[in-house]
Amino acid sequence: MKTILIRPHNLRNEPIIMVQFPFDKELLGCVKTIENTRWSQTLSSWYMKKKDFDLHRVFNVFKSIAYIDYSALKTTKESIVLKERIKRKVYSETPIPKAYIEHLRLKRYSENTIKTYVSEFKKFSSYYIERNLETISKDDIKDYLLDLIQKQKVSASSQNQAINAIKFYYEKVLKQPKMVFNIERPRKAKLLPKVLSKEEVFDIISSIQNIKHRCIIALIYSAGLRRGELLNLQTQDIVTERNLLVVRGGKGNKDRQTIISIDLIDDLRVYYKQYKPKIWLFEGPSGKQYSTTSIVKILSQAAKRAKINKRVTPHMLRHSFATHLLEQGVSLRHIQKLLGHSSSKTTEIYTQVSMQEMSNIKNPLDGFYKYSSDTKYKGNKHH
């Protein structure tokens, strides 16, 4: 591929940006279309004043025709700021292939997953803005992932999301073979879920006076819901006669049933009479779905009132629901179904934070001090 060199320079004490390339009729025709670009016989180069320079516009002009080498712009602090500004602009203006979003919807991916895939794929596309995506190789993708790891310091989870978004385009949209990306996945850090005690959960719920807010937080805990699952609930999803809740389109687009407290059903009846929701069980002021940020805010403020001095998140309520059930003697198989986990291995992690499970384990050091005391006594007896 042809290469175009972008370099900073001073011409008569005025900063300029030079656009250099060997004589080529096609490139010559392209560079002439860039506004405010001039030819300098002295420099033997095309150039423009620095204030008129727009790297994104240069990329667009030469897209799929030439490789743009702008490494010379990366040497000064000013150029680094310029590069970041250009990077943000390139990202915001990078188009996503229409077929990409269409395939995500046809596969019935959730809105949150679609949003994540589109965001990650836009980052990838903007990274190779001057290239035709269909010509990008496995090595190019590895270079991009290496940049994410070494320079951008992304987490293992973010790297996996990037891989999934890229693989979806080449494997599902372009129908390329699955083995086109032989990329080793990073292992996720195995962190124990953060849980609250029953007393802490009860204190949080008790501190909420607003009936709607109290029902939202209590329902997340009582049914072990994810935030998105709560927001998608409709009034008909509560089966009051059986104390059950139907969760539709959960993670993996699966429906499931979970339990709901009898006491909470009474609160929900009071809430329903007062607010009269039309479609969604919990609606915002305009009748649309309640916002995720509002849930976080309600819980954070309630935890503060309950004098819980740690960051409390909605997902901690779900973790606490599972852990407390385990401590009550509910089997892992039943908890797995209530949570909607595909694998029992995911549910097994709660055995590591269950205080009931821990308290039943006898420590191998137990009895040492009694043994030590008795031994000393016997030893003293011989003297």
Buried (B, 14 or more C-beta within 10 A) or exposed (E): EEEBBBBBBEBEEEEBBBBBBEEBEEBEEBBEEBEEBEEEEEBEBBBBBBEBBBBBBBBBBBBEBBEBBBEBBEEEEEBEEBBEEBBEBBBEEBEBBEEBBEBBEEEEBBEEBBEBBBBBBBBBBBBBBBBEBEEBEEEBBBEBBEEBBEEEEBEEEBBBBBBBBBBBBBBBBBEBEEEBBEBEEBEEEEEEBBBBEEEBBBBBBEBBEEBBBBBBBBBBBBBBBBBBBBBBBBBEBBEEEEBBBBBBBBBEEEEBBBBBBEEBBEBBEEBBEEBEBEEBBBBEEEEEBBEBEBBBEBBBBBBEBBEBEEEBBBBBBBBBBBBBBBBEEBEBEEBBBBBBBEEEEEBBBBEEBBEEBEEEEEEEEEEEEEEEEEEEEEEEEEE
